């Protein structure tokens, strides 16, 4: 694939060597341009001689190119820069697009969430929900639309996708978070000192907002992102309006609404990120983030019960993992399987 594995360093190097050092996938790749005149040694993208969509369709043997182009446009928002970014080998947006673009009535996807079996027949990418500052909505990677199996009750799954972020970006300090999340009725409980202590974090307030600190390396930016999505979905449910987009239409029809997250776990999940503060042993990326996500999801569901919400919203109690596609009969092109599995 043209990757200089020896030059790659740090966690990005670990990631690329674990996934692709022994692969013979035929795609050509090149180092990603970091700044004008230089190239990054820790990030690679598929080499394209024309539109990214054409290259990806050929590279992965896409069997429904018209549908793929439509979903690619959604995922990139019509932005040429985003279209280029999605060709990065470790792009979480690319992973979500390839696995979920083909969710249709002809090729439905069945998932079990919190004990409910849900059948999905449509997907929407990069869906925006208003959060605290409506100028900066939350963009969730994919929304799956369908129904509960054996029922006419609708189902909507807001799904954040992570490829390598939960490993590469695990650390002991988060990015800056707006102070407005401390006073928002939907988010404040997840940033209160008592709850942060339960998840092994503290917060430090500054002039521009606050940051989270963890006693062991954790994917804290994922934690704050899921809270933003939770706020956005609660805002949407409070006033879905009369918009004609398929997500709002399904919500107005009532039914199950879920918020979840899916991570690419094959090989990445077993990479170490920290020492386990409870056992003293090695903590893997998947175990670390699964522990943090599970506590947050449980707190979200408790908050929904306490608030007496009349919506059907619930958080998936556990992370979903892309390895489910190794067993799921949902139709996926063989070259996609070869690249990822």
N, C-alpha and C positions, 0 to 999 in steps of 0.2 A: 504493500500500500504506500510505500515511500515515506515511512515514518522513521525519523532518526531517534530511536529509543534511547540510545546512549546519551544524547544531549538533554533529554527530558529529566527534570529534577522534581523533588518534592512530591507532594501527593498527586499532582497531575501526572508525573512520571509513573508512579505506582499504578495509577488508574489505567493509563494507556498500555503499560506492559501487561497488566493482568488481563485486559480485555482483548488486545489485538496483536500482541507480539508473536503469537503462533498462528494467526489467521492468514489465509491466502485469498481473502476477499478481493475481487478484481478491481475495485474502484481505485482511482488515482487520488492522492491527497497531497496537500501542500501546507506548510506552516502558515498560520494565520498572521496577517499583517497587524502588528501591535501599534506602531506609530509610523508615520511617513518615513520611508527609507530603512525600516527595520522589520524584522519578523520575530514572532514569538517562538520559543523553542518548546513551549508547553501546551500548545493548542494547534490542532490541525483541522482543516476543512476539506471536503471533497473538491477537487479541481473541476471547474466548470468553464466551458468555452462559450457558453451562451446563457440563456435564462436558466435559473436554478431549477425551475420546475421540469424543464426538458431533461436536464442532467439526472435529477432524482428519479424520474419516471423510467429512464433507460437503466440507470444503475441498479434499481431495486426491482426491475421487471414488473412495474405497476400494471395491473390488469384492467383497471378502470381509470384511465388517464383523465377523462373529463371531470369525473367526480373528484379525483385527486387535485386537479388544478383549482377547483372551486374551494376545497378545504384548505389548500395551501394559501390561497388569497385571504381566507378568514384568519389563518394562523399568523400571517404576516401583516394583516391590515392594509394591504396595498402598498406597503413600504418597501422600497427596493433594498434598503439597508438591512431590514429584518429578513428579507428573502435571502440575502447573502449570509446572514448570521445563522439561519436555520440549516445551512449546509455543514456547520461544524460537526465533527464526528460525535462529540459528546453532548450535543444539543438536547436538552430535555424537550424542547418544542418539537424537534424532528422526531424524537422517539414517540411522543404522543400522537403526532400526525400520522406516522406510519402504522401504528397499531390501531388507531381509532377512526381513521378516515373512512373506512369501509363498513362502518356500523350502519346498516340499512335494513329495510324490511326483508330484502333478499338474503342478507347475511347478518342476522341479529346476534347480539352479544348478551349472554346470560351471566350475571354476577350475583353472588350472595352477599348482602350487606345487612349486618345486624340480624341475621337469621331470616331475612326476607329474600326470596328469589326474585330478581328483577330482570326483565327482558327489555333490552334497549334496541331501538331501530333507527336512531338518528343521532348525529353528533354536531355540535356547534363549537368552533374554536375561538379562543381569546375573547371570551364573553366578559363584558364590563358591568360592574355593579357600583352604585354610588356608595362611598364610604363616609368619611368625616368631612373632608374637603372635596366637594363634588368636582373640582377641577382635576382631581387625581383619583380616578376610580380604581377599584381592584380589577385586575385582568386575570381571570382564571383560565387555565390552559384549555380545558375541554369541558363541555356540558353534554352529558348523555341523556337522551330523551326516550322514554318507553312506558312500560307499565309493569305492575306486579303480575307474575305468571299466575294463570288461572283466575285472573280478575280483570275487570275493566278499569280499575283504579290506576291513574297515571303515576309515573315515576320520573323524577328529575334528579340527576346526580351531578353536582358541581365537583369537578375533579382536578386537583392540582397535580401536576406531573413533575417528578424530580428524577434526573438521571444520575449525576454524580455530585450534585451540590451538597447532599447530606453527608458526604465523605470529605470532599475537597474543602468545603467552607465551614466544617466543624471547628469551633474555637471556644475561647473562654470569654469573648466579648462580642456583643451584637453591634449592628449599625445603630445610628441614632433614630429614635422613635419619637413622633410628635407628642408633645405633652397633652394634646387634646384626647388621646386615647385613655388618659387617666381619669377624665371626667365623663367620657361617653358612657351612657347607660348600658350598652351592650358589651363593651370591652374592658371596663375598669376593673372588674373582679379578677381578671386574668393577670393584671399587673399589680394587684395589691400585695404588700410585703408578705402577708401570711400565706397566700397561695404560691407566690414565687419561691418561698422557702420549701414548700412541698415538692417543687420540681427542681430543687437544687440551684436556685438563682437568687440574685439580689439585683436591685436597680440603683443606678447612680444618676441623679438629676443634674442637668447642665443648662446653659443658657438657651440652647436650641431645642431642648427636649430631654430625653433620658436614654440611657443605654442599659442593657442587661449584662450581668456578669455571672458566670457559672463556675462552680468549683472543679468541674471536669469538662473537657472539650465536648461541646454539644452543638447541634445545628440550630442555633438560636434565631437566625434570620428566618428559618422555616417556621418556627414557633410564632413569631410576630406576623408573618405573612398569612398563616392560617387564621389568626385572629382578625386580620383585615378582611379576609374573605367571609368570615362569620358575620362581621358587622355589615358588610355589603349585602349579603344574602338576607339578613334580617331587615335591612332597609328596603330591599326589593319586595320582600313578602308583605311588608307593611303597606306598600302601595304599588302593586304591579302595573297599575294603569291600564290603558286600553291599547298599548302598543301591539303591533301585529307580528313581532318577532316570535319564533316558535317557542322560546323559553318562557316568555311571559304568558303566552297562550296556554301552555301546559300547566303553569302555576295557577292561573285563574280557574282551570278546570278541577283543581284540588287533587290531592293524592300525596304520595310520599315524596318528600324533598330531602336529599342527603347532601352533606358536605363531606368530602373525603380526599385522601391523598394517595397517590401511587408512586412507588419508587422502583428504580431499576436495581434489583437485588443480586442478580447473577454476578458472582465474583466480587463486585463492588461491596456488597453487604458484609462480606467476611473480612474486609480490610480493617485493621485496628486504628482507632482514633484516640483512645485514652486508656488510663487505668481506671478500673471500676472502683469508685470510692467506697462501695459497700462490701466488695469481696476482695479487693486488691488485685484481681486478675485483669486480663486484657478485655477491653470493651470494644466490640466491633461497631462499625458505622451503623449497621442495621439495628443492632440491639440498642445502641445509644439513642437513635432517633425514634425507634419504636417505643421505647420507654417514655420519652418526652411527649411524643404524639398521643400515646394512650392516656396519659394523665390529663392532657389538654382536652381531648375528645370527651372524656368522662365528665370533666368540669363543664364543658359546653352543654352536654345533655342534661346535667343537673340544673344548670342555669335555665334551660328551656322549660324544665318542669316547674321550677320555682317561679318563673315569670308567668306561668299559666298561659303560655303562648297557645293561641288557637290554630297555629299552623301545624303542618305535619313535618316540620324540619327536625332532623336529627343528624348528629355527626357519626360517621362510621367509626366504630369502636376500635378498630385496628387499621394499620396501614394496609393498603393493597400493594401487591408486588407484581412486576411485569412477568415474573416466572410463571404466573398463573396461565399465561398464553402458551406455555409448553404443553399444557394439558387441556386447555379450553378448545373446543372444536370450532371456534370462530375462524372464518377463512382469512388467512394472512399469507401474502406472497412468500414463496420459498426463500427468495434472496433476503428478505427482511429477517427471517428466522436465522439464516446463515450468518448474517452480520452481527446479530445480537446474541444468538444462542450457540 
